[in-house]
Amino acid sequence: MAVFEYRASIRKREEYVESGTVVARDEAEAKKKLEQLEFIDIRVKRIGGISGIFKSMTADVR
C-alpha cells in the first residue's frame, strides 16, 4: 500500500481547502476514497521512503 498526500475542497464549502494523507494502492483508488467523503478538486501526490512509512501509521484516510 502506498501513501498519498492530498489537497481537496469540500463540496459544500468550496472556498475551504483541506489537506492530509490517504493510504491506497494507487492514485485512482486514493481519489475514489476521497470522493466518497464528498471532496472535489482532488490533488494527490505519492509519498515515498521513510516519510511514507511513518505517515502511513498516522494517515487521515485508510
N, C-alpha and C positions, 0 to 999 in steps of 0.2 A: 504494500500500500504506500502510496506517495502522499506527501503533504503539500498543500497549495495555500498560498496567501491570497485572500480575496478582498476586493473593494466593490461594494454594490450599494444601490439605493433601495429603500423600502417602497413598495408600490404605493402605499397611502401617503407617504411623506417623501416625495421625490427630491426635495432640497437637502435631505439628510443622507449622508454617506456613512456607511458602516464598514469596518474592516475587521479581519480576523483570519483564522486558519480553518481549513477543512481537510479531512482525511478521505481520499478516494483513490480508485485505481488509475484513473486518467482524468484529463481536463474536462471531457464531456460529462463524466459521472459527477465531478465536482460541481459543475454548473447545474446539473439536474437536481442535485441535493439542495442547492441554494434556491433554485426556482420553486421548490416545494415549500420553502419558507417565505414565499412572496417577495423575493428580491428581484430587482430589474437592473439593467445596465451592469451586468456582472463582468468583472475582470479578474482573472486568476493568473497566478504566477507560481511555478513549481519551486519548492524549497528543497535543496539537497544537502547532503553532508551531515555533519554533526548537528547543525542547527535544525535540520529537518527531523532528526531523531528526537531531539528534545521537544520541539514544537508538536510532534505527533502525540506526545503524552498529555499535553495541555490544549489540545485542539478544541475549538469552539463548536464545530460540527463534525460528527463522526458518521 
